[in-house]
Amino acid sequence: MSSTQARCLILACGNTMRSDDGVGLWLAEWAERRFKDQPGVRVLADHQWTPELAEDVACAESVLFIDCSLATAPGSVHLSSVEPAAAGQGINTHHQNASELLALARDLYHSQPQSAQLLTIGAGSIELGEGFSEAGTAALPRAYKLIEETVLSFCVLKKN
């Protein structure tokens, strides 16, 4: 494996041209600034999670996935554990979800993070536009707090 090892990998996705769908990328930029002096934290952000990211996931001790969600209430912020997808579900060659990336890391690189969490923010709008909805904007302070707490807990867990 050639990816850089990270104590904590923050992996965000989204589309900044689709209103709240861009919240993952916004939060990734915030995390880069917040953790710039934390050498064990690595932030990767793109429009979607692709199979190529499985190597980065396999090299990480912990992963925090960040994305918006259409399945939850607008402005809601949820943090949940992620487990690898079951074996034999096949590989989507276009994009992956968090559990599929964990499964690819396990299956292709025989490695996976010790801990994986998914932070989602309920989308109030994914219409064309570069600004967030009122619900999306209101969710940002809670998301910042959860990201900070999660990343710091990942870093502390590995020191002990």
QUIZI-V395578 format. One record per residue. N is the residue number from 1. RES is the residue in one small letter. SS is DSSP state (A for helix, B for strand, O for the rest). Layout:
n->N res->RES ss->SS
n->N res->RES ss->SS
//
This chain:
n->1 res->m ss->O
n->2 res->s ss->O
n->3 res->s ss->O
n->4 res->t ss->O
n->5 res->q ss->O
n->6 res->a ss->B
n->7 res->r ss->O
n->8 res->c ss->B
n->9 res->l ss->B
n->10 res->i ss->B
n->11 res->l ss->B
n->12 res->a ss->B
n->13 res->c ss->B
n->14 res->g ss->O
n->15 res->n ss->O
n->16 res->t ss->O
n->17 res->m ss->O
n->18 res->r ss->B
n->19 res->s ss->A
n->20 res->d ss->A
n->21 res->d ss->A
n->22 res->g ss->A
n->23 res->v ss->A
n->24 res->g ss->A
n->25 res->l ss->A
n->26 res->w ss->A
n->27 res->l ss->A
n->28 res->a ss->A
n->29 res->e ss->A
n->30 res->w ss->A
n->31 res->a ss->A
n->32 res->e ss->A
n->33 res->r ss->A
n->34 res->r ss->A
n->35 res->f ss->O
n->36 res->k ss->O
n->37 res->d ss->O
n->38 res->q ss->O
n->39 res->p ss->O
n->40 res->g ss->O
n->41 res->v ss->B
n->42 res->r ss->B
n->43 res->v ss->B
n->44 res->l ss->B
n->45 res->a ss->B
n->46 res->d ss->B
n->47 res->h ss->O
n->48 res->q ss->O
n->49 res->w ss->O
n->50 res->t ss->O
n->51 res->p ss->A
n->52 res->e ss->A
n->53 res->l ss->A
n->54 res->a ss->A
n->55 res->e ss->A
n->56 res->d ss->A
n->57 res->v ss->A
n->58 res->a ss->A
n->59 res->c ss->A
n->60 res->a ss->B
n->61 res->e ss->O
n->62 res->s ss->B
n->63 res->v ss->B
n->64 res->l ss->B
n->65 res->f ss->B
n->66 res->i ss->B
n->67 res->d ss->B
n->68 res->c ss->B
n->69 res->s ss->B
n->70 res->l ss->O
n->71 res->a ss->O
n->72 res->t ss->O
n->73 res->a ss->O
n->74 res->p ss->O
n->75 res->g ss->O
n->76 res->s ss->O
n->77 res->v ss->B
n->78 res->h ss->B
n->79 res->l ss->B
n->80 res->s ss->B
n->81 res->s ss->B
n->82 res->v ss->O
n->83 res->e ss->O
n->84 res->p ss->O
n->85 res->a ss->O
n->86 res->a ss->O
n->87 res->a ss->O
n->88 res->g ss->O
n->89 res->q ss->O
n->90 res->g ss->O
n->91 res->i ss->O
n->92 res->n ss->O
n->93 res->t ss->O
n->94 res->h ss->O
n->95 res->h ss->O
n->96 res->q ss->O
n->97 res->n ss->O
n->98 res->a ss->A
n->99 res->s ss->A
n->100 res->e ss->A
n->101 res->l ss->A
n->102 res->l ss->A
n->103 res->a ss->A
n->104 res->l ss->A
n->105 res->a ss->A
n->106 res->r ss->A
n->107 res->d ss->A
n->108 res->l ss->A
n->109 res->y ss->A
n->110 res->h ss->O
n->111 res->s ss->O
n->112 res->q ss->O
n->113 res->p ss->O
n->114 res->q ss->O
n->115 res->s ss->B
n->116 res->a ss->B
n->117 res->q ss->B
n->118 res->l ss->B
n->119 res->l ss->B
n->120 res->t ss->B
n->121 res->i ss->B
n->122 res->g ss->B
n->123 res->a ss->O
n->124 res->g ss->O
n->125 res->s ss->O
n->126 res->i ss->O
n->127 res->e ss->O
n->128 res->l ss->O
n->129 res->g ss->B
n->130 res->e ss->O
n->131 res->g ss->O
n->132 res->f ss->O
n->133 res->s ss->O
n->134 res->e ss->A
n->135 res->a ss->A
n->136 res->g ss->A
n->137 res->t ss->A
n->138 res->a ss->A
n->139 res->a ss->A
n->140 res->l ss->A
n->141 res->p ss->A
n->142 res->r ss->A
n->143 res->a ss->A
n->144 res->y ss->A
n->145 res->k ss->A
n->146 res->l ss->A
n->147 res->i ss->A
n->148 res->e ss->A
n->149 res->e ss->A
n->150 res->t ss->A
n->151 res->v ss->A
n->152 res->l ss->A
n->153 res->s ss->A
n->154 res->f ss->A
n->155 res->c ss->A
n->156 res->v ss->A
n->157 res->l ss->A
n->158 res->k ss->A
n->159 res->k ss->A
n->160 res->n ss->O
//
